[in-house]
Amino acid sequence: MGASTPRPGVPVRGSESGRPVMAALDLLGRRWTMRILWELSQAPAGFRELQRRCERMSSSVLSTRIEELTGARLLTLDGDGYRLTQLGQDLVESLSPLAAWSQRWAEEMGPATAGGPE
């Protein structure tokens, strides 16, 4: 596992104690992490396919995120390409209440405007 992969019990961004929830938020808050998890929750994918699905993110960023998510035991590589582990699937499922809340939030906020409130 890479030295930069957040891990429970080890200091992470926002938590010197490395509380598990803070380690998870550090990992999930990294650019492209949620998109990779979402794409792999739909279907396994090889590196190039995953890069294409993620709007052609740079290969270096994708490599880093794959290394982090593999080290965190959320993805694995098998014959079909990268796929979520059971732990990764459980994570995506646990985010369903957040998705439902965000929909209610969007409805409450109303239509977005280009400049936002003035």
MDAnalysis code that builds the backbone (N, CA, C; Angstrom):
import MDAnalysis as mda
import numpy as np

u = mda.Universe.empty(354, n_residues=118, atom_resindex=np.repeat(np.arange(118), 3), trajectory=True)
u.add_TopologyAttr("name", ["N", "CA", "C"] * 118)
u.add_TopologyAttr("resid", np.arange(1, 119))
u.add_TopologyAttr("resname", ["MET", "GLY", "ALA", "SER", "THR", "PRO", "ARG", "PRO", "GLY", "VAL", "PRO", "VAL", "ARG", "GLY", "SER", "GLU", "SER", "GLY", "ARG", "PRO", "VAL", "MET", "ALA", "ALA", "LEU", "ASP", "LEU", "LEU", "GLY", "ARG", "ARG", "TRP", "THR", "MET", "ARG", "ILE", "LEU", "TRP", "GLU", "LEU", "SER", "GLN", "ALA", "PRO", "ALA", "GLY", "PHE", "ARG", "GLU", "LEU", "GLN", "ARG", "ARG", "CYS", "GLU", "ARG", "MET", "SER", "SER", "SER", "VAL", "LEU", "SER", "THR", "ARG", "ILE", "GLU", "GLU", "LEU", "THR", "GLY", "ALA", "ARG", "LEU", "LEU", "THR", "LEU", "ASP", "GLY", "ASP", "GLY", "TYR", "ARG", "LEU", "THR", "GLN", "LEU", "GLY", "GLN", "ASP", "LEU", "VAL", "GLU", "SER", "LEU", "SER", "PRO", "LEU", "ALA", "ALA", "TRP", "SER", "GLN", "ARG", "TRP", "ALA", "GLU", "GLU", "MET", "GLY", "PRO", "ALA", "THR", "ALA", "GLY", "GLY", "PRO", "GLU"])
u.atoms.positions = np.array([
    [0.845, -1.168, 0.000],
    [0.000, 0.000, 0.000],
    [0.887, 1.225, 0.000],
    [0.530, 2.222, -0.816],
    [1.301, 3.449, -0.906],
    [1.280, 4.214, 0.400],
    [2.331, 4.969, 0.647],
    [2.436, 5.724, 1.888],
    [1.330, 6.761, 2.012],
    [0.779, 7.229, 0.889],
    [-0.221, 8.283, 0.954],
    [-1.653, 7.758, 1.063],
    [-1.857, 6.455, 1.005],
    [-3.206, 5.913, 1.109],
    [-3.711, 6.078, 2.542],
    [-4.834, 6.812, 2.725],
    [-5.379, 6.951, 4.076],
    [-5.678, 5.585, 4.683],
    [-5.399, 5.479, 5.969],
    [-5.592, 4.211, 6.659],
    [-6.077, 4.505, 8.072],
    [-7.129, 3.814, 8.532],
    [-7.595, 4.024, 9.903],
    [-6.465, 3.819, 10.908],
    [-6.409, 4.689, 11.911],
    [-5.409, 4.580, 12.967],
    [-4.120, 5.322, 12.682],
    [-4.003, 5.886, 11.479],
    [-2.816, 6.635, 11.082],
    [-3.265, 8.075, 10.822],
    [-2.512, 9.086, 11.283],
    [-2.940, 10.461, 11.040],
    [-3.261, 10.712, 9.562],
    [-4.382, 11.399, 9.329],
    [-4.827, 11.749, 7.984],
    [-5.229, 13.216, 7.974],
    [-5.539, 13.716, 6.795],
    [-5.990, 15.090, 6.653],
    [-7.208, 15.299, 7.563],
    [-7.110, 16.208, 8.513],
    [-8.222, 16.527, 9.402],
    [-8.281, 15.729, 10.689],
    [-7.378, 14.775, 10.891],
    [-7.440, 13.961, 12.106],
    [-6.064, 13.415, 12.455],
    [-5.524, 13.887, 13.554],
    [-4.237, 13.363, 14.016],
    [-4.357, 11.919, 14.487],
    [-5.542, 11.543, 14.979],
    [-5.722, 10.180, 15.491],
    [-6.009, 9.176, 14.380],
    [-6.410, 9.671, 13.209],
    [-6.738, 8.760, 12.111],
    [-8.000, 7.966, 12.379],
    [-8.977, 8.613, 13.038],
    [-10.253, 7.920, 13.261],
    [-10.738, 7.342, 11.940],
    [-11.315, 6.143, 11.956],
    [-11.726, 5.500, 10.705],
    [-12.583, 6.383, 9.807],
    [-13.543, 7.103, 10.366],
    [-14.400, 7.943, 9.518],
    [-13.582, 9.051, 8.863],
    [-12.600, 9.595, 9.559],
    [-11.774, 10.654, 8.983],
    [-10.858, 10.101, 7.888],
    [-10.329, 8.898, 8.093],
    [-9.507, 8.267, 7.054],
    [-10.354, 8.008, 5.807],
    [-11.592, 7.546, 6.006],
    [-12.487, 7.292, 4.877],
    [-12.801, 8.596, 4.138],
    [-13.092, 9.664, 4.882],
    [-13.396, 10.942, 4.245],
    [-12.185, 11.497, 3.501],
    [-10.998, 11.299, 4.033],
    [-9.786, 11.734, 3.339],
    [-9.678, 11.002, 1.999],
    [-9.835, 9.692, 2.024],
    [-9.745, 8.909, 0.796],
    [-10.839, 9.303, -0.198],
    [-12.071, 9.368, 0.268],
    [-13.197, 9.644, -0.624],
    [-13.199, 11.073, -1.145],
    [-12.543, 11.974, -0.430],
    [-12.493, 13.363, -0.847],
    [-11.438, 13.664, -1.899],
    [-10.653, 12.692, -2.246],
    [-9.615, 12.917, -3.257],
    [-10.234, 12.979, -4.646],
    [-9.662, 13.859, -5.462],
    [-10.173, 14.091, -6.809],
    [-10.309, 12.777, -7.567],
    [-11.461, 12.577, -8.169],
    [-11.811, 11.442, -9.017],
    [-12.136, 10.149, -8.267],
    [-11.894, 10.071, -6.962],
    [-12.124, 8.812, -6.241],
    [-13.579, 8.369, -6.343],
    [-14.498, 9.280, -6.072],
    [-15.914, 8.894, -6.100],
    [-16.346, 8.494, -7.514],
    [-15.832, 9.181, -8.505],
    [-16.202, 8.841, -9.885],
    [-15.715, 7.445, -10.239],
    [-14.510, 7.100, -9.858],
    [-13.972, 5.755, -10.127],
    [-14.838, 4.706, -9.439],
    [-15.169, 4.938, -8.181],
    [-16.016, 3.985, -7.457],
    [-17.373, 3.844, -8.140],
    [-17.958, 4.981, -8.549],
    [-19.254, 4.944, -9.226],
    [-19.158, 4.135, -10.526],
    [-18.156, 4.425, -11.336],
    [-18.026, 3.726, -12.621],
    [-17.853, 2.229, -12.411],
    [-17.052, 1.848, -11.448],
    [-16.832, 0.413, -11.212],
    [-18.025, -0.247, -10.542],
    [-18.892, 0.542, -9.913],
    [-20.114, -0.043, -9.350],
    [-21.083, -0.412, -10.469],
    [-20.904, 0.204, -11.641],
    [-21.759, -0.100, -12.794],
    [-21.282, -1.343, -13.532],
    [-19.958, -1.473, -13.684],
    [-19.382, -2.639, -14.374],
    [-17.866, -2.589, -14.240],
    [-17.214, -3.765, -14.188],
    [-15.745, -3.780, -14.183],
    [-15.209, -3.099, -15.440],
    [-13.961, -2.652, -15.365],
    [-13.347, -2.000, -16.521],
    [-11.839, -2.112, -16.448],
    [-11.221, -2.244, -17.608],
    [-9.770, -2.166, -17.698],
    [-9.337, -0.710, -17.558],
    [-8.039, -0.498, -17.503],
    [-7.499, 0.845, -17.291],
    [-7.990, 1.838, -18.339],
    [-7.842, 1.502, -19.613],
    [-8.215, 2.455, -20.675],
    [-9.713, 2.722, -20.696],
    [-10.503, 1.687, -20.480],
    [-11.963, 1.863, -20.442],
    [-12.354, 2.744, -19.262],
    [-11.740, 2.508, -18.118],
    [-12.042, 3.323, -16.945],
    [-11.632, 4.773, -17.197],
    [-10.503, 4.966, -17.818],
    [-10.046, 6.322, -18.150],
    [-11.045, 6.998, -19.100],
    [-11.541, 6.265, -20.073],
    [-12.528, 6.818, -21.004],
    [-13.812, 7.188, -20.276],
    [-14.296, 6.296, -19.413],
    [-15.526, 6.558, -18.672],
    [-15.390, 7.765, -17.753],
    [-14.194, 8.002, -17.275],
    [-13.952, 9.127, -16.356],
    [-13.518, 10.379, -17.114],
    [-14.091, 10.548, -18.310],
    [-13.854, 11.756, -19.099],
    [-12.381, 11.994, -19.377],
    [-11.683, 10.894, -19.631],
    [-10.274, 10.960, -20.022],
    [-9.382, 11.658, -18.989],
    [-9.580, 11.323, -17.730],
    [-8.675, 11.865, -16.711],
    [-7.259, 11.418, -17.048],
    [-6.286, 12.123, -16.529],
    [-4.903, 11.778, -16.864],
    [-4.563, 10.383, -16.351],
    [-3.699, 9.708, -17.087],
    [-3.323, 8.348, -16.698],
    [-2.575, 8.347, -15.373],
    [-1.824, 9.404, -15.068],
    [-1.085, 9.433, -13.798],
    [-2.042, 9.552, -12.611],
    [-3.078, 10.369, -12.744],
    [-4.062, 10.485, -11.655],
    [-4.813, 9.169, -11.503],
    [-5.235, 8.575, -12.614],
    [-5.949, 7.303, -12.536],
    [-5.070, 6.233, -11.893],
    [-3.822, 6.169, -12.268],
    [-2.907, 5.182, -11.666],
    [-2.795, 5.378, -10.165],
    [-2.661, 6.628, -9.747],
    [-2.551, 6.931, -8.313],
    [-3.811, 6.524, -7.577],
    [-4.976, 6.885, -8.124],
    [-6.237, 6.547, -7.452],
    [-6.443, 5.036, -7.412],
    [-6.112, 4.345, -8.487],
    [-6.241, 2.884, -8.484],
    [-5.342, 2.284, -7.413],
    [-4.124, 2.783, -7.298],
    [-3.206, 2.280, -6.275],
    [-3.777, 2.523, -4.878],
    [-4.317, 3.719, -4.648],
    [-4.890, 4.036, -3.336],
    [-6.101, 3.163, -3.038],
    [-6.999, 3.032, -4.010],
    [-8.225, 2.266, -3.784],
    [-7.946, 0.773, -3.669],
    [-6.930, 0.282, -4.365],
    [-6.523, -1.112, -4.216],
    [-5.896, -1.314, -2.834],
    [-5.034, -0.380, -2.434],
    [-4.418, -0.455, -1.107],
    [-5.436, -0.374, 0.014],
    [-6.530, 0.351, -0.236],
    [-7.602, 0.468, 0.754],
    [-8.565, -0.725, 0.689],
    [-8.273, -1.668, -0.200],
    [-9.055, -2.898, -0.373],
    [-10.468, -2.638, -0.891],
    [-10.612, -1.562, -1.684],
    [-11.908, -1.247, -2.276],
    [-12.014, -1.722, -3.719],
    [-10.871, -1.932, -4.391],
    [-10.855, -2.468, -5.748],
    [-9.857, -3.583, -5.844],
    [-10.058, -4.377, -6.878],
    [-9.121, -5.436, -7.193],
    [-9.056, -5.569, -8.712],
    [-7.997, -6.191, -9.176],
    [-7.823, -6.444, -10.604],
    [-8.013, -7.933, -10.842],
    [-8.907, -8.259, -11.769],
    [-9.078, -9.664, -12.141],
    [-9.204, -9.755, -13.656],
    [-9.650, -10.875, -14.162],
    [-9.719, -11.089, -15.609],
    [-10.596, -10.106, -16.360],
    [-11.591, -9.518, -15.687],
    [-12.491, -8.552, -16.330],
    [-11.975, -7.128, -16.218],
    [-10.855, -6.927, -15.548],
    [-10.346, -5.574, -15.310],
    [-10.472, -5.245, -13.834],
    [-10.568, -3.972, -13.544],
    [-10.740, -3.540, -12.159],
    [-12.201, -3.699, -11.788],
    [-12.419, -4.119, -10.560],
    [-13.783, -4.257, -10.045],
    [-13.769, -3.925, -8.570],
    [-14.945, -3.598, -8.044],
    [-15.060, -3.343, -6.613],
    [-14.954, -4.650, -5.851],
    [-14.304, -4.599, -4.709],
    [-14.314, -5.725, -3.785],
    [-15.655, -5.683, -3.043],
    [-15.902, -6.665, -2.203],
    [-17.125, -6.629, -1.395],
    [-17.136, -5.381, -0.515],
    [-15.981, -5.029, 0.037],
    [-15.877, -3.820, 0.855],
    [-16.207, -2.575, 0.028],
    [-15.735, -2.529, -1.210],
    [-16.043, -1.409, -2.098],
    [-17.525, -1.353, -2.446],
    [-18.125, -2.507, -2.699],
    [-19.566, -2.562, -2.980],
    [-20.357, -2.089, -1.769],
    [-19.937, -2.518, -0.584],
    [-20.606, -2.085, 0.639],
    [-20.519, -0.569, 0.802],
    [-19.365, 0.005, 0.463],
    [-19.199, 1.457, 0.547],
    [-20.174, 2.157, -0.386],
    [-20.236, 1.736, -1.648],
    [-21.135, 2.375, -2.608],
    [-22.579, 2.280, -2.121],
    [-22.970, 1.116, -1.612],
    [-24.332, 0.952, -1.085],
    [-24.580, 1.859, 0.111],
    [-23.568, 2.047, 0.940],
    [-23.745, 2.883, 2.133],
    [-23.916, 4.352, 1.775],
    [-23.557, 4.726, 0.549],
    [-23.708, 6.116, 0.114],
    [-25.107, 6.418, -0.424],
    [-25.969, 5.413, -0.553],
    [-27.333, 5.635, -1.054],
    [-28.099, 6.682, -0.257],
    [-28.052, 6.667, 1.074],
    [-28.763, 7.719, 1.806],
    [-28.233, 9.125, 1.476],
    [-26.941, 9.250, 1.231],
    [-26.381, 10.546, 0.856],
    [-26.908, 10.973, -0.514],
    [-27.020, 10.031, -1.444],
    [-27.562, 10.345, -2.768],
    [-29.008, 10.813, -2.640],
    [-29.799, 10.139, -1.806],
    [-31.195, 10.542, -1.595],
    [-31.265, 11.929, -0.956],
    [-30.428, 12.164, 0.040],
    [-30.396, 13.479, 0.674],
    [-30.013, 14.554, -0.330],
    [-29.014, 14.289, -1.177],
    [-28.567, 15.301, -2.133],
    [-29.670, 15.647, -3.123],
    [-30.512, 14.685, -3.463],
    [-31.650, 14.962, -4.349],
    [-32.638, 15.898, -3.663],
    [-32.934, 15.633, -2.388],
    [-33.823, 16.534, -1.632],
    [-33.206, 17.922, -1.532],
    [-31.903, 17.977, -1.300],
    [-31.192, 19.249, -1.207],
    [-31.309, 20.020, -2.519],
    [-31.102, 19.334, -3.641],
    [-31.208, 19.983, -4.952],
    [-32.602, 20.551, -5.166],
    [-33.612, 19.794, -4.771],
    [-34.991, 20.281, -4.911],
    [-35.233, 21.501, -4.033],
    [-34.722, 21.468, -2.836],
    [-34.857, 22.592, -1.904],
    [-34.148, 23.838, -2.426],
    [-32.994, 23.661, -3.031],
    [-32.204, 24.785, -3.541],
    [-32.811, 25.377, -4.796],
    [-33.578, 24.607, -5.543],
    [-34.185, 25.101, -6.769],
    [-33.182, 25.091, -7.923],
    [-33.645, 25.601, -9.071],
    [-32.775, 25.585, -10.258],
    [-31.503, 26.385, -10.041],
    [-30.409, 25.858, -10.555],
    [-29.122, 26.541, -10.460],
    [-29.087, 27.679, -11.484],
    [-28.422, 28.747, -11.110],
    [-28.207, 29.854, -12.051],
    [-26.724, 30.001, -12.261],
    [-26.351, 30.542, -13.402],
    [-24.933, 30.648, -13.762],
    [-24.150, 31.434, -12.744],
    [-24.653, 32.524, -12.259],
    [-23.904, 33.375, -11.333],
    [-24.164, 33.081, -9.874],
    [-25.171, 32.265, -9.587],
    [-25.528, 32.006, -8.197],
    [-26.219, 33.205, -7.592],
    [-26.557, 33.152, -6.312],
    [-27.230, 34.285, -5.667],
    [-26.323, 35.498, -5.604],
    [-26.931, 36.638, -5.741],
    [-26.127, 37.879, -5.707],
    [-26.390, 38.611, -4.436],
])
